[in-house]
């Protein structure tokens, strides 16, 4: 007899509200149980998705930081390259100025040598 009463109690039940006289039959309870199971599954998936989203956000932040660092390094390299290009230009300008000075010096020595030679020839011819 207890088993019969227990089986009847299991097939008919009330929700947590004590004010109602509504009872649910076995089919309705199965449908409610399926909805609860589905809701629990959806809640678990939502929690899992939140965890994945947080992990992906951390990965994205890490990659953003890497990109920022690489960009900063690129800017530094560009700055260094610009400085080196300016130094190369300065050295080329100095080399050009030095080359011009050497050419002027050689020209001056040649003119002096020719002048001394002409003066010596003139003095030799005049004697």
NORLIN-V679999 format. One record per residue. RES is the residue in one small letter. SS is DSSP state (alpha for helix, beta for strand, coil for the rest). D_CENTER is the distance of its C-alpha to the mean C-alpha in Angstrom with 1 decimal. Layout:
BEGIN
[[RES,SS,D_CENTER] [RES,SS,D_CENTER]]
END
This chain:
BEGIN
[[x,coil,73.9] [x,alpha,71.0] [x,alpha,68.9] [x,alpha,70.0] [x,alpha,69.0] [x,alpha,65.6] [x,alpha,64.9] [x,alpha,65.9] [x,alpha,63.7] [x,alpha,60.7] [x,alpha,61.2] [x,coil,61.7] [x,beta,59.5] [x,coil,58.5] [x,coil,55.1] [x,coil,54.6] [x,coil,56.5] [x,coil,60.1] [x,coil,61.5] [x,coil,61.4] [x,coil,64.0] [x,coil,61.6] [x,coil,61.2] [x,beta,59.1] [x,coil,60.5] [x,alpha,58.9] [x,alpha,57.1] [x,alpha,55.6] [x,alpha,54.5] [x,alpha,52.8] [x,alpha,51.0] [x,alpha,49.9] [x,alpha,48.8] [x,alpha,46.8] [x,alpha,45.1] [x,alpha,44.4] [x,alpha,43.0] [x,alpha,40.8] [x,alpha,39.7] [x,alpha,38.9] [x,alpha,37.0] [x,alpha,35.0] [x,alpha,34.4] [x,alpha,33.2] [x,alpha,30.8] [x,alpha,29.5] [x,alpha,29.0] [x,alpha,27.2] [x,alpha,25.0] [x,alpha,24.2] [x,alpha,23.3] [x,alpha,21.1] [x,alpha,19.4] [x,alpha,18.8] [x,alpha,17.4] [x,alpha,15.1] [x,alpha,14.0] [x,alpha,13.3] [x,alpha,11.3] [x,alpha,9.2] [x,alpha,8.9] [x,alpha,8.1] [x,alpha,5.2] [x,alpha,4.1] [x,alpha,5.3] [x,alpha,4.1] [x,alpha,1.3] [x,alpha,4.5] [x,alpha,6.5] [x,alpha,6.3] [x,alpha,7.1] [x,alpha,9.6] [x,alpha,11.0] [x,alpha,11.4] [x,alpha,13.3] [x,alpha,15.3] [x,alpha,16.2] [x,alpha,17.3] [x,alpha,19.3] [x,alpha,20.9] [x,alpha,21.8] [x,alpha,23.3] [x,alpha,25.3] [x,alpha,26.5] [x,alpha,27.5] [x,alpha,29.5] [x,alpha,31.2] [x,alpha,32.1] [x,alpha,33.6] [x,alpha,35.5] [x,alpha,36.8] [x,alpha,37.9] [x,alpha,39.7] [x,alpha,41.4] [x,alpha,42.3] [x,alpha,43.7] [x,alpha,45.7] [x,alpha,46.9] [x,alpha,48.0] [x,alpha,49.9] [x,alpha,51.5] [x,alpha,52.6] [x,alpha,54.0] [x,alpha,55.9] [x,alpha,57.2] [x,alpha,58.4] [x,alpha,60.0] [x,alpha,61.7] [x,alpha,63.1] [x,alpha,64.3] [x,alpha,66.1] [x,alpha,67.5] [x,alpha,68.7] [x,alpha,70.2] [x,alpha,71.9] [x,alpha,73.3] [x,alpha,74.5] [x,alpha,76.1] [x,alpha,77.7] [x,alpha,79.1] [x,alpha,80.4] [x,alpha,81.9] [x,alpha,83.5] [x,alpha,84.8] [x,alpha,86.3] [x,alpha,87.9] [x,coil,89.7]]
END
